[in-house]
């Protein structure tokens, strides 16, 4: 099948690459000439495990191409996947400029039947706006009767595991009101669900809503668990024991029940804000989600609060080692990363920070550009020498079982602030290391 993927960020590039892996001929379109040039050279503009191999393999095979030529890209694919960004506006609403611009560009160039697939995370009612944008562009060309369909097919890709999620989806949500489009979508996705049918067909608005509902639910679990962790500290309970206890209930499960420094990234923060905006537009206050967002903002400062409680509010002359900058492991994404708050708050109080991340150093340097007394170092050990304490912010695998004796020897004071509850407080106590976790007994 011939497919066009508009946008070469996480959604468009991963979707296009995985569809080409199944034998489809995919053209990826982007207006960013630098990004397209990189992809044509076999270089990947984002860090995503497994993506580079798939892109290079299918590009060599001729099944995956990259272009800035909109007319050629629209002409190529019967299936037109829109996978551009929907960043939040100042009021929290999803910025739909790029989605609607992509829709209009399809309408300006199409000459035959197209299935226009909203793959981006978009508010309820976007399919109607996309349809109107295409129809307006067609009308300007005198082609108002040209048939096309709009489909909602939200992505459920986790950064750091996006390729696996795309190749082995747990569900495929398709919102459609056109029988021919639905047949084509099923044909396109059949290779991804050989064992059993994972496609759930629904109306367009329900499909659009499903993506926001899923991310809001996961964000709620995270914020709820973080609040329980704060309470556990006040009542001398251990949140790790509590997590195991409630997670063993099959009605609850263990996913997204790990206390930490709050959620970040490109999805949860903006999707919670967008759903809150949708509620306001509909005249409904979503009090639970308001609390979720407020709890998350507070949680990003919890690690700094612990540092202040230990060392005082004036941190001038102190240096802190920081392990992990990306908002989660296996990505270089710094959007809404808790590390940004941690670094900013420590520096504001006069501290110096030496930071290391296995992948996100370049992105962190851009995100935190101009931050005084912040130094990026080449390895995790270099961050430690002479520091007053170690702060673990992102739970990369290489940080899970470090040489604690070496850490103790390198630090000015043997203190660890564990923002992801990776370490055993009892073990660290026996080693003479002072431990501060999230909801743990130190």
VENCOR-V690090 format. One record per backbone hydrogen bond with DSSP energy under -0.5 kcal/mol. NH is the residue of the N-H (numbers start at 0). CO is the residue of the C=O. If there is no record, write none. Layout:
[[NH CO] [NH CO]]
This chain:
[[2 0] [2 24] [3 78] [4 26] [5 3] [5 80] [6 4] [6 28] [11 82] [12 8] [13 8] [13 9] [14 10] [15 11] [16 12] [17 13] [18 14] [19 15] [20 16] [21 17] [21 18] [22 19] [23 18] [24 0] [25 23] [25 62] [26 2] [27 25] [27 64] [28 4] [28 26] [29 66] [32 30] [35 31] [36 32] [37 33] [38 34] [39 35] [40 36] [41 38] [42 37] [47 45] [50 47] [51 47] [53 49] [54 50] [55 51] [56 52] [57 53] [58 54] [59 55] [60 56] [61 58] [62 57] [63 57] [64 25] [66 27] [69 67] [72 68] [73 69] [74 70] [75 71] [76 72] [77 1] [78 1] [79 77] [79 114] [80 3] [80 78] [81 79] [81 116] [82 5] [82 80] [88 92] [91 88] [94 86] [95 93] [99 95] [100 96] [101 97] [102 98] [103 99] [104 100] [105 101] [106 102] [107 103] [108 104] [108 105] [109 105] [113 146] [114 77] [115 113] [115 148] [116 79] [116 114] [117 115] [117 150] [118 81] [118 116] [119 81] [121 119] [125 122] [128 124] [129 125] [130 126] [131 127] [132 128] [133 129] [134 130] [135 131] [136 132] [137 133] [138 134] [139 135] [140 136] [140 137] [141 138] [142 137] [145 142] [148 113] [150 115] [151 174] [152 117] [152 150] [154 118] [157 155] [158 156] [160 157] [164 160] [165 161] [166 162] [167 163] [168 165] [171 197] [172 170] [173 171] [173 199] [174 151] [175 173] [175 201] [181 177] [182 178] [183 179] [184 180] [185 181] [186 182] [187 183] [188 184] [189 185] [191 188] [192 189] [197 195] [199 171] [200 198] [201 173] [206 202] [207 203] [208 204] [209 205] [210 206] [211 207] [212 208] [213 209] [214 210] [215 211] [216 212] [217 213] [218 214] [219 215] [220 216] [221 217] [222 218] [223 219] [224 220] [225 221] [226 222] [227 223] [228 224] [229 225] [230 226] [231 227] [232 228] [233 229] [234 230] [235 232] [236 231] [238 236] [238 438] [240 237] [241 237] [242 238] [243 239] [244 240] [245 241] [246 242] [247 243] [248 245] [249 247] [251 248] [252 248] [256 253] [258 256] [264 334] [270 266] [271 267] [272 268] [273 269] [274 270] [275 271] [276 272] [277 273] [278 274] [279 275] [280 276] [281 277] [282 279] [283 278] [285 283] [286 284] [289 285] [290 286] [291 287] [292 288] [293 289] [294 290] [295 291] [296 292] [297 293] [298 294] [299 295] [300 297] [301 298] [302 298] [304 300] [305 301] [306 302] [307 303] [308 304] [309 305] [310 306] [311 307] [314 312] [314 348] [316 349] [317 314] [319 351] [320 388] [321 353] [322 390] [323 321] [323 355] [326 332] [330 327] [336 333] [339 336] [340 336] [340 337] [341 337] [342 338] [343 339] [344 340] [345 341] [346 342] [347 343] [348 344] [349 346] [350 345] [351 317] [352 372] [353 319] [354 352] [354 374] [355 321] [363 359] [364 360] [365 361] [366 362] [367 363] [368 365] [370 367] [373 370] [374 352] [374 372] [376 354] [382 378] [383 380] [384 380] [385 409] [386 383] [387 318] [388 318] [389 414] [390 320] [391 389] [391 416] [392 322] [392 390] [393 322] [395 393] [398 395] [399 396] [401 398] [403 401] [406 402] [407 403] [408 404] [409 405] [410 406] [411 386] [412 386] [414 412] [415 433] [416 389] [417 415] [417 435] [418 391] [418 416] [420 417] [424 422] [427 423] [428 424] [429 425] [430 426] [431 428] [432 427] [433 413] [433 431] [434 441] [435 415] [438 436] [441 439]]
